[in-house]
Structure formats: structure tokens, C-alpha cells
Amino acid sequence: MARILIVVTSATEMGDSRRPTGIWQEEFTTPLYEFLDAGHEVTIASPAGGAVPVDPASLADDAQTDSTRRFQADGAHRHLLEDAVPLRDVAMHDFDAVFYPGGHGPMWDLSHDETSAALVAAFLEANKPVGAVCHGPAAFVPAKRADGASVLANRHVTGFANTEEEAAGLAKLVPFLLQDRLVSLGAQYSKGRDWGEHVVTDGQLVTGQNPASAGLAARRLMGLLSPAEVSSPPA
């Protein structure tokens, strides 16, 4: 059994637009059940802690998937989005891996959250798996190695593509285009077809392009766990 930390956004609005945001439900529920069904322990954390905002658009009928429907009927785990642990109370050594779901929320808070950035850098320095999907890689933007370079420098990654942002009608609203920012930090960015499954693994770093990539990204992250990195089950 591994202890996996899922870090989610606390942002409820897209800047001054007042347009609601948060996590994209599928990008949380799909990895969640990949981890739980594999027997792992999951903890949810966010910058502010407490209730986790969910993008209302991800709750629409046409955005539902097997995992979102399962979550809505899951009385045993729905509480996970009601009381996230504040990031300031999280220690890297308590977990074996960390995963960042998307939704546009991370573009407004995790993209400049220094506590999260330090956590990402610490996980990678300790050679522990770090994963993200869609806009989740925005959390990697402020993370730096001990030498001051971006943790993304010369790494192969993916994330929500410019063409997908344009298709979503939000390219002029987001604070930056994620694809462009990843490239500007020295990452080797690649994309698959828009809205199709595309996941990139580079060492202990796993990134998925969009909601359709959430399940594979979670499975790739679990595949990086070694016996030495998996915590012993509680006595």
C-alpha cells in the first residue's frame, strides 16, 4: 500500500471574470479510483484546505463518466472533497507520490503557490513519483531545483494544449497558455490529438494532456512506485 497525496486547487473563480472554476471532476475522480482500487491510501490537500471547489461545467450531464457517476453515488469517499488538508500542513516524507488534477483552477493559484512548488521539488529530489493532468502541470511552473533551474528544464512533458484552450474558448481568459509556459521553462513539450489520450513519462515525472488522459496518467504514476518507496501499512 502506498500513500498518495492528491493536491487540488482552492480557486473558485477565473480571475476578475467571476467565471466559476475549480477542479475538473473527472480529472479528480478517475485517478482517485485508480489509486483506491489498487489498494492505496489517498489524502487530499489544497492551498486553503477545507471544501474543494468543483467547476460547474464538469458536473454537466455531457461531462459525466463512469468515475464521476461512481463518485456521486459513493457515500464512503465523497467527504474527500469536503475537508482537504491545508498544504502548509503536508510533509513530503509522509507520502510516496503526489498527483495534481486539473481544471482551470490551478492556473490561478497553484501556478504561483510556493508551498506547492517546494513540495514538487522535494518529491522529485527524493526520487518520488510526481504526476499531473491537463492544467495540473501549472503547479510545476514555480518549482525549482536546488540550483535554481526549473524542475521542468529539459524534461519531456505534456499538458493542456493551446489548441484545446482555444477550442474551449478560454485562450484569452487564462493568465497564460500552459503549453507556452511549459516550453518557456525549458520543457520538451509534446501533444497528441486534441481531447485524445496522451501521457508522457520522464523519469519520476508523469504528465497527461487532458481529461481523457487522467486514468493512464494515474496508472503510470503507480507504475513508478517501487517496493522501497511504498509505505508499510498501518499496524
Sequence and secondary structure as in RCSB ss.txt:
>XXXX:A:sequence
MARILIVVTSATEMGDSRRPTGIWQEEFTTPLYEFLDAGHEVTIASPAGGAVPVDPASLADDAQTDSTRRFQADG
AHRHLLEDAVPLRDVAMHDFDAVFYPGGHGPMWDLSHDETSAALVAAFLEANKPVGAVCHGPAAFVPAKRADGAS
VLANRHVTGFANTEEEAAGLAKLVPFLLQDRLVSLGAQYSKGRDWGEHVVTDGQLVTGQNPASAGLAARRLMGLL
SPAEVSSPPA
>XXXX:A:secstr
  EEEEE     B GGG  B  B HHHHHHHHHHHHHTT EEEEEESS BS  B GGGGSGGG  HHHHHHHT T
TTGGGGTSBEEGGG  GGG SEEEE  SSGGGTTGGG HHHHHHHHHHHHTT  EEEETTGGGGGTT B TTSSB
TTTT EE  S HHHHHHTT TTTSSS HHHHHHHTT EE   STTS  EEEETTEEEESSGGGHHHHHHHHHHT 
 TTTS     
